[in-house]
Amino acid sequence: MRGQGRQSPPAGGPAMEQYRMVGTPEGPLTYRLVKKRIKNLNLRLDRRGEIILSVPLRCPLERADSFVIEKSGWIVRHLPTPEQLPDLLPEVDRAACARLLGEAVARVYPLVAPAGVPMPQLKLRKMKSQWGNCHYRQGYITLNTALARCPEPLRDYVALHELVHFLHPDHGPGFYAAMDARMPGWRKRRQELKKYAQALIL
Ligand SMILES: [Zn+2]
């Protein structure tokens, strides 16, 4: 979820962060690929079992994928048991998705309306590496259709995150203060949302 001011990759260039799925001898694995100014590939698992691979900026995607494949034995030995991951909500059709996400925006919009944020247009898109984004200059937000498979409080969190970008286009201290003021538990929701990353690659 980046505000427009923070979209660092050049147009058409590779995303700095994305979720990828690879087939490995241990079965399919989904990992988060992060491009950074580093020299070596760095693989780690976070507490929830998210697989995170940091790679140098110019590392080819094939190299990243094959690294995860090589390390798949180590990864599965250290992953938490699958029952710790939540089930996705059932898939819904486009109309139901539009309704669910429109409702999320409607629920949280009153939190930003007093600050003068106009009701934005809502666009829906299937995206692989972000839950939403805010085009504050053009007056619309985009929400990932995958949010329809996540619980309501998480949809509300993403909707609010994007609406707050109308006040603070980037993720500076002002942005986080504005989030804290409107949804004190948002960090917990952000953590929870990471468990639903599987929805991004379906
Ligand atoms: Zn953002």
Boltz pocket constraint, residues with backbone or C-beta under 6 A from the ligand:
constraints:
  - pocket:
      binder: B
      contacts: [[A, 1], [A, 2], [A, 3], [A, 161], [A, 165], [A, 169], [A, 171]]
      max_distance: 6.0
